[in-house]
Amino acid sequence: MKPYAACVALAAVACVTSAQADCRLALLLAVDVSNSVNATEDALQRKGLSNALNAANVKRAVFATDQTVALAAFEWSGRHHQQVMLDWTILKTPADLSRAAHTIAHSKRGQIDFPTAMGHALTFGAEMFAKAPDCLFKTLDVAGDGKSNTGYPPKLAYADPAYDEITVNGLVVRVLDLGMDLGVTAYYEAHVKHGPGAFIEVADGFEDYTRAMTRKLMRELSPTVLSARPASDNPG
């Protein structure tokens, strides 16, 4: 390679590295609005997510370093029924985070009568990450109260090379049917959790959404946890 070309190439690499260093995490939140979630439960999860983002310890985690966090959210249900609740937002100040939480809390449900197409939701998530700011790490946060029951399974969505760079954590809203556990937590552990450092958090019903989501966001946003993960160019 000629010296000038080498310098240009090195400058490009330095530029990319610098751009990535400005943002440590692109965090995408996916909210279940399938037909198993009634209007009251949907309101609880939107308010619960907003409350969690506004929690003092979560705010401290977001702004714990000079590197920013990029945040977005969408709702999902059937095969072709995903809707953006919050487009990608760089959280530079506490005011940015408060506005993002307010947008989510006051978002309007777009779907009501569709089943749980988790594979399609994951594909939509990958498409959103393709439009995300350039960050060191990418995390998709999938919340839901049931197993995928239509369309292709999560395993097929994870065949997309985009998921080599995306960690998927799960928030299971544990509900009982006639007093019996429906096995959703085990399903998320086996089929949804994906990538380095991935984990599952459990909410005991929608009333517990704020607590569980706050705990989950603390783990996802912790600079210590992120620094322990492999670089994003290593397959998960």
C-alpha positions in Angstrom: 0.0 0.0 0.0 1.3 3.5 -0.9 2.2 5.7 2.1 -0.6 8.2 1.4 -3.2 5.5 1.0 -2.0 3.9 4.2 -2.4 7.2 6.0 -5.9 7.6 4.7 -6.8 4.1 5.8 -5.3 4.7 9.3 -7.1 8.0 9.6 -10.4 6.2 8.7 -9.8 3.6 11.4 -9.0 6.3 13.9 -12.1 8.2 13.0 -14.3 5.1 13.4 -12.7 4.3 16.7 -13.2 7.8 17.9 -16.9 7.8 16.8 -17.5 4.5 18.6 -15.8 5.7 21.7 -18.3 8.6 21.9 -21.2 6.2 22.5 -20.7 3.2 24.8 -24.2 1.5 24.3 -27.1 1.5 21.9 -30.0 0.1 24.0 -33.2 -0.9 22.2 -36.3 -1.7 24.3 -39.0 -4.0 22.9 -42.4 -4.0 24.6 -45.0 -6.8 24.2 -48.4 -5.7 23.1 -49.8 -9.1 21.9 -53.4 -10.1 22.6 -52.4 -11.6 26.0 -51.7 -8.1 27.3 -54.9 -6.2 28.2 -55.2 -2.4 28.3 -54.5 -2.1 32.0 -51.4 -4.3 31.7 -50.2 -2.3 28.8 -50.5 1.0 30.7 -48.6 -0.6 33.6 -45.7 -1.6 31.4 -45.4 1.8 29.6 -45.6 3.6 33.0 -43.2 1.1 34.5 -40.6 1.5 31.8 -40.9 5.3 32.1 -40.5 5.0 35.9 -37.5 2.8 35.5 -35.8 5.3 33.2 -36.5 8.1 35.6 -35.2 6.2 38.6 -32.3 8.0 40.3 -29.9 5.0 40.1 -30.6 4.4 36.5 -29.9 8.1 35.7 -26.6 7.7 37.5 -25.8 4.7 35.4 -26.6 6.4 32.2 -24.3 9.3 32.9 -21.6 7.4 34.8 -19.0 8.1 32.1 -18.3 10.7 29.4 -19.5 8.2 26.8 -23.1 8.6 25.9 -26.0 6.0 25.6 -28.3 5.8 22.6 -31.9 4.8 23.5 -34.8 3.6 21.4 -38.0 1.6 22.0 -40.7 -0.2 20.0 -43.8 -2.3 20.6 -44.3 -5.7 19.0 -46.9 -8.4 18.6 -47.8 -10.1 15.3 -45.7 -10.9 12.3 -46.0 -7.5 10.7 -47.1 -5.5 13.8 -44.2 -3.6 15.2 -44.3 0.2 15.9 -41.6 2.6 17.1 -42.4 4.2 20.4 -39.2 6.2 20.7 -36.7 6.6 17.8 -33.0 6.6 18.4 -32.1 9.3 20.9 -28.6 10.2 22.2 -28.8 10.8 25.9 -26.4 13.7 26.4 -28.2 15.2 29.5 -30.6 14.2 32.2 -33.2 16.3 30.3 -32.8 14.0 27.3 -33.5 11.0 29.4 -36.5 12.6 31.0 -38.0 13.5 27.6 -37.4 9.9 26.4 -39.2 8.5 29.4 -42.1 11.0 28.9 -42.4 9.9 25.2 -42.6 6.3 26.2 -45.1 6.9 29.0 -47.4 8.8 26.7 -47.0 6.6 23.6 -50.3 5.1 22.3 -50.7 1.4 21.8 -50.9 0.6 18.1 -51.9 -3.1 18.2 -54.4 -5.1 20.2 -55.6 -8.4 18.6 -52.4 -10.1 17.3 -50.4 -13.1 18.7 -46.8 -13.3 19.8 -44.3 -13.3 16.8 -41.0 -13.0 18.6 -38.8 -14.0 15.7 -40.3 -11.2 13.6 -39.8 -8.8 16.5 -36.2 -9.7 16.6 -35.8 -9.1 12.9 -37.4 -5.7 13.4 -34.9 -5.0 16.2 -32.0 -5.8 13.8 -33.4 -3.4 11.3 -33.6 -0.7 13.9 -30.0 -1.3 15.0 -29.0 -0.8 11.3 -30.1 2.8 11.8 -28.7 3.2 15.3 -25.8 5.6 16.2 -22.4 4.0 16.1 -21.8 2.6 19.6 -19.3 0.2 21.2 -22.0 -2.2 22.3 -25.6 -3.1 21.2 -28.2 -4.5 23.5 -31.8 -5.5 22.7 -34.1 -5.7 25.7 -37.1 -7.9 25.0 -40.0 -7.9 27.4 -43.0 -10.2 27.3 -45.4 -12.4 29.1 -45.6 -15.4 26.7 -43.8 -17.7 24.3 -43.6 -17.1 20.5 -46.7 -18.7 18.9 -46.7 -17.5 15.3 -44.2 -16.9 12.5 -40.6 -18.0 12.7 -38.8 -18.7 16.0 -36.1 -16.6 17.6 -33.4 -19.2 16.4 -34.1 -18.2 12.8 -33.9 -14.5 13.5 -30.5 -15.1 15.2 -29.2 -16.5 12.0 -28.9 -13.0 10.8 -25.2 -11.9 11.0 -26.4 -8.7 12.6 -26.9 -10.7 15.8 -23.2 -11.5 16.0 -22.9 -8.0 17.4 -26.2 -7.7 19.4 -26.8 -9.0 23.0 -30.4 -9.8 23.8 -31.6 -9.7 27.4 -35.2 -10.7 28.4 -37.7 -9.3 30.9 -40.3 -12.0 31.6 -43.6 -10.8 33.0 -44.5 -13.9 35.0 -48.2 -14.6 35.0 -50.1 -17.6 36.4 -52.9 -19.5 34.6 -55.1 -21.3 37.1 -52.2 -21.1 39.5 -49.7 -22.8 37.2 -46.5 -21.3 35.9 -46.6 -21.1 32.1 -42.9 -21.8 31.6 -42.2 -18.5 30.0 -39.0 -17.9 32.0 -37.6 -21.2 30.9 -38.5 -20.4 27.3 -36.7 -17.1 27.5 -33.6 -18.7 29.0 -33.5 -21.4 26.2 -34.6 -19.4 23.2 -34.5 -15.7 23.7 -31.3 -14.9 25.8 -28.5 -14.3 23.3 -24.9 -13.1 23.2 -22.1 -12.4 25.6 -23.3 -11.5 29.1 -27.0 -12.0 28.3 -29.4 -12.5 31.2 -33.1 -12.8 32.1 -34.9 -10.6 34.6 -38.4 -11.6 36.0 -41.3 -9.4 37.0 -44.0 -11.0 39.2 -46.9 -9.6 37.2 -47.2 -6.3 35.5 -47.5 -4.5 38.8 -43.8 -5.5 39.4 -42.7 -4.1 36.0 -41.0 -0.9 37.4 -38.9 -2.8 40.0 -37.8 -5.5 37.5 -37.1 -3.1 34.7 -35.1 -0.8 37.0 -33.0 -3.7 38.1 -32.5 -4.8 34.5 -31.5 -1.4 33.2 -29.0 -1.0 36.0 -27.3 -4.2 34.9 -27.4 -3.2 31.2 -26.1 0.3 31.7 -23.3 -0.5 34.2 -20.0 0.6 32.7 -18.3 -2.2 34.6 -20.6 -4.8 33.0 -20.1 -3.4 29.6 -16.3 -3.2 29.9 -16.3 -6.9 30.7 -18.1 -7.8 27.5 -16.1 -8.7 24.3 -15.8 -6.0 21.7 -18.8 -5.7 19.3 -16.8 -7.1 16.4 -16.5 -10.5 18.2 -19.4 -12.8 17.4 -21.7 -13.5 20.4 
